[in-house]
C-alpha cells in the first residue's frame, strides 16, 4: 500500500539556501531599502506640508524636516523622519493663542500622521519587492 503525502525535501533545500544567503547581505539590502523608504516618506511629508497650506506661516518648519539613520531595535530595523524645529510640536499637535478678547485654540495639522498613513501602501510594496529580490537571488 502506497502512502500519500507531501514531500518537504525541496522546501528544506530552500530553507537551507535562505539561511546560506547570510544575514549580513540581507541586512545590507534591508538597510538600503529602509533608507530609500525614509527618503520617500520625507518627500511625502513635505508634500503634506504643501497640501495643508503651511508654506508661509511656519518659519523654518519645512526646512527642518529630516530623515534619520537606520538603526536596529529589538531585532527590527527602524528609520524615522522628524522635524528639529522648536515649534514643530505646536504645528503638529495644535496650541492656544492669546488674542484681544481671550484665548483661541489653533488646531493641529498632523502633517506627520497624514504622511505616514498615505505612505503605508508604498512601504508595503517596497517590502514585498525586497522579499521578491531576495527569493530570486536564492533561486539562482
N, C-alpha and C positions, 0 to 999 in steps of 0.2 A: 504494500500500500504506500503510495507516494504522499509525501507531506506537502501541503501547500502553505505558502507564507511569503514573507518578504526577505530579500537578501540585502543586508546592510553593508556589504563589502565596499561598494562604491561610495556610500555615504561616509564610511570610516576613512577611506582614502582621501576624500575631500576634506574631512576634518583634520587629517594629518597635514595636508597641503596648507590649509588655513593656518595651522599652528606654525608651519615652517616658513611662512611669509615673513614672520618676525614682527615682533611688537614695535621695534624701532621704526621700520619702514611704514607700518600702518600709522603710528603716531605722528610721523612727519607729514603724511598725506592728510591726516585729520587736522593737524595744526594749520596746514596751508589752507584747507577748506574753511576752517574757522576764521582765519584772518580775512579771507575773501568775503565770507558772510558778514563779518563785523564791518567791513568797509561798505558793503551794500546796505546794512542796517543804518550806518551813519548817513549815507545818502538819502535813505528813506526818511530818516529823522529830519534832515534839512528840508526835504520836500514837505513834510508835515508842518514845518515852521511856515513855509510859504502858504500852504493851504489854510492854516489857522490865522493868516494875515498878521504875523508877528514881525514883519520886516523892519519897520521904522521905529517902533515904540520900545524896543527892548535893549537898547545899548549894544553891548558886545555879546549878547546871548548866542547868536548864530555862530560867531567865530569861536566860541568856547566849546562847541560840541567836538568831542574827540573819541577815537576808537582806542581801547586799551590793548594790553598784551594778552596773549593766550596763556592760561595757567591751568594746572590740574588741581582739582579739589575733590577729595573722596573718590578718586578714580574717574572723574568726569572732567572733560576739557571744557573750559569756560572762556568767554570773552565778553567784554562789556563796552557799551557806548554810553558816554556820560558827558555832563557839562561841568566845567570847573568854574563857571561864573558864580560869584557870590549871591546873585539874586535868582539863580535858576530855580530853586525850590519855590520861590514866590510865584513864578510864572507857571510852573508845573502844578502846584497844589492850590494856588489862589492865596489871597491875603485881604486884609481890611485896610482901607484908606480913610483918612480923616478929610472930610470936605466941610464947607462952611456950615451946613445945617446938621452935622453929625458925622456918622461913620457910614461907609459904603463898602459892601463886600465885592471884591473883584474875583470872579470865578477862575478856577484853574483851567489851563488849556490842555493838560495831559498829553503833551506832544510825544513823549517817550512811550507812553502806553499805547497810543494810537498807532505809532510807527511799529511797535512790536507786534501788535495784532495784525497789521497789514503785511508784515514780513514773514509771519509764521509759515504760510504755504510755500514761499520761496525757499525757506530754510529746510523744510521737509524734502523738497525736491533736490536740494543740494546734498542732503544726507543720503538720499536714495542713489544719486549719481555717484557719490563716493563709494557706496557699498557695491554698486554695479562695477565700478572700476576695479575694486579690489578683487571681486569674484572673477572678472575677466583675466586679471593678472595671474590668479591662481590656476585658472583652467588652461593656461598656455603650456 
